[in-house]
Amino acid sequence: MKTFKRKLLGKVGVDSGMLCIHDPCYDKASIKKLGIEFQSGYGDGLYSVFGIENLDGRIIKVEIIMGEHLIDNDGLVFTDYDETEKGNPKDNGEKISLFDQIG
């Protein structure tokens, strides 16, 4: 059985409500062609970035958690979060592991 290691790489700060992933050697014009820009989950703030390493220690997946308030102490994600409930996730529904496939 193959095992992968998940480690915290750090946090990324957002002040524009957007994140961008690109190679830092490219100029701004090239980023639109060779990078990706997207809205951050809950706007401005700090988001945890995790790397998933294979057995050789190479990062094969990167996860940016843009809703840490949706994760319980066991690392399970609330799937029935209701934005109208004063910002608190409900604890009466299904939860999924951060490692599960979504969709």
Sequence and secondary structure as in RCSB ss.txt:
>XXXX:A:sequence
MKTFKRKLLGKVGVDSGMLCIHDPCYDKASIKKLGIEFQSGYGDGLYSVFGIENLDGRIIKVEIIMGEHLIDNDG
LVFTDYDETEKGNPKDNGEKISLFDQIG
>XXXX:A:secstr
    EEEEEEEEEESSSEEEE  TTS HHHHHHHSEEEE TTSSEEEEEEEEE TTS EEEEEEES GGGB TTS
EEESS  TTTTT   SSS EEETTS   
